[in-house]
Amino acid sequence: MRKVEIKLSLAENVKTFVNTVNKYDFDMDLRAGRHVVDAKSILGIFSLDLSRPITLEVTDGDRVDQAMVDALMEEIKPFIV
């Protein structure tokens, strides 16, 4: 599992983030404290406290190409804190 802290401070950032992560076929979650939501769910993301950085957790099991995870990390670089 790969974890990275991200910041989604504007509604437009959430929309861009969701559009980006939906391009990838592997599972991703966002964690804010005890709350965990699907990173591909715009409604789930808006249920989190976005005033603070949140943790993106990418499940990188056997079926996940590490090059694809690296490509994702490159695409979401503007949101990484």
C-alpha angles and dihedrals in degrees: 000000000000120000130194134170115238136181122215104180101158132050088236089056091054091051092049092046093051092047089051099048092045088067089070124078099212131089121269131176134191118218127197109173108304094344119097125183136173107270089219093059115092092192091049091052092051089054089065128083100261095181088087132045115275130207121249111206116195115197105220105185127159094289095055118096108223090214088061091051089050090049090052091050090051092050094049094044092113089063098046116105 
